[in-house]
Amino acid sequence: MKGMAVTARFEPRVVVFACNWCSYAGADNAGVNRIQYPPNSRLVRVMCSGRVHPAFVLRAFELGADGVLVSGCHIGDCHYLFGNESALKQFETTKSFARLLGIGEERVRLEWVSAAEGERFARIVEEFTETIRKAGPLAGSTAT
């Protein structure tokens, strides 16, 4: 419309570290079943959620992510037996770094999703994206 300013809705950049055996398969399940989730999320396939070092999460923020979701197998169902328990411990460190660096704990999240839970995967990504949208762009972010 002529003369009216149009404000663009903030679309956050969300990085999802998904374990190969459950969460990535859950994302695939969502796709196969045509369950929609935000297209502004980017999946990074890792062999195990326990492999997602806090430095990976911080690097995602450094490269422009507004939020980072780490997703793995349910406790007790890890392909590598205790990888998700390791992820849980590392995630506490990740949250501490996020708080210390002023990123904010709400911008990082850890979730368990099995291969059969495509609908749950989509719902989690949708909810997390909305949380980040409400939080706004990360200071210094160039996301629009």
N, C-alpha and C positions, 0 to 999 in steps of 0.2 A: 504494500500500500504506500502510496506516495506521501512523503512527509512524516511517516511513522517509523520510529526506530524498532528494529526487530532484534530481540535478544536471543542468542542461540542458547539452547539447553546444554549444560555441561555434560559431556559424555566421558566418563572416566576411563582411563586405561587400566585394565585389570589383568594381571598375570596370574595364571593358575599353574602351579607345579603339581602335576598329577602322576601318581605311581602307575607304572605300566600294567600291573596285574589287576588292579581293582578300579581305581578312580578314572584312569584313562579309558578303560573298558566301559566304565559307567557313562563317560562322556560320549563314547561311541554308541552305546545303547540309546542315549538320548537322541543322537543323530539318526540312527536307524529307525527309531520310532517317531521321528519328526517332532520331537519335543523341543520347542524353541527356548533358547537362552541368549543373553545379550551377545551380539556379535562383536562388541568391543572388548571381549575377554580373549586372551591369547593363552593357549595351552602349551606348556612345556612338559614333555614326556620325560619322566625320570624313572629309573628302574625301581626305586623304593623311596617312599617319603622320608625315610631315615637318612637318605643321601642329601637332602635339601639343607645344606649348611646355612647358617645365618648370613654369611657373606653373599650367597646367591640372592637372597631376599633383598639385602641392601643394595646389591648391584642392579636389581630390577628397578628399585626406586631411583637410583642414580641415572638409569637410562630412560626415565620418564614415566614409570608406572605410578599410578595414584593409589593402587591397592594391590596386595599380594595374598593369594589364597594358596595354602598348601593342603593337598588332599591325598589321603592314603587309605589302605585297607583298614577295616575295623580291627580294634584290639583283639588279639587272639586268632586273627585270620591272615596274618602277614605271610606272604610267600617266603620271606626270609626269616620267619619266626618272630624276631624281636625288632625289626626295622621300624615299625610304627611306634614302639615304645621309645626308641631312640629319637624319633621325630618329635614326640611329645616333650622330651627333655630339651632338645635343641630349640623347640619352639618357645619355650620359656626364656631362653637366652635371646632369641629373636625379638620377642616382645619387649624385653628389657632394653635392647639396643634401640628399638623403635621409639620407646618412651624417652630414653636418654638423648637421642638425636632430634627430638621434637617432631618426629614423623607421626606419632600417635598410635596407640595400640589398636584403635578401631580400624586401622588401615591394613592390619595383618590378621589372618584368620586361619585356623586349622580345623579340618573336617575329615570325617571318615565316610567313605562312599564305596560300596561294593560294585562289582561289575553289573549286577542286576538292577542297580538303583539309578537308572537314567533319569527318571522323573525327579528323584531327590537331588541328583547332581545339578540339574537345570534350576531347581528351586533355590539351592544354595548359591549358585552363581548369580541368579537374579536378585536375591536378598542382599548379597554382599555388594553387588554393583549399586544397588539403591542406597545402601549405607554409605558407600564412597561418594555417590552423587550428592547426598545430603551434606557430607563433610566438605565437599568442594575440592577444587584442584589442590594438589600438594604445592606448597610454596616453592616457587622456582620452576614449576611444571609448565610445559608449553602446550599441554593438552587443551583442546577446545571442544 
